[in-house]
């Protein structure tokens, strides 16, 4: 009987060791698979799962005759909306003026984002020119394309809009003939205006005493 008990315990211990080795082997295989995956696999997987959920939600809304965009907005809380707006502002911050090249690049990017391609005209040109529509160094297409009247009108309207906007920002401030002249040049006048804006309320009494001649 004691021998049978020892055999039973030995079998149990052997089975536990076998299960432990099996689990270790499975973990090693899984870890090896994870190491062979791309570094951004987890993010891609989460993205794919999210897209699948969105597709399922759209199908459910379509089956119920509801608008998915409206349902999605109703499910967003005020905190999430505010967080999304802050993230959106951080993504494209206004860095202000650094140099003329950066300003020109920002202007170019802003204008290109506003361009709405005419796919119908593009297909017509593709049928007309074929592979020649995509010029290379050996192409002779340069200078042969004549823009349409609608394209020219869009360009003119956009240029006029830019000129109008530029005039608003570059307009000269009106000059006040009755204002006291307390500057020697334009640069000094701007400095005095800034000083008055920030410190005028603190120096108003001193300035009045100096003008009356009662300053101590």
Buried (B, 14 or more C-beta within 10 A) or exposed (E): EEEEEEEEEEEEEEEEEEEEEEEEEEEEEEEEEEEEEEEEEEEEEEEEEEEEEEEEBBEEBEEEEEEBEEBEEEEEEEEEEEEEEEEEEEEEEEEEEEEEEEEEEBEEEEEEEEEEEBEEEEEEBEEEBEEEBEEEEEEEEEEEEEEEEEEEEBEEEEEEEEEEEEEEEEEEEEEEEEEEEEEEEEEEEEEBEEEBEEEEEEEEEEBEEEEEEEEE
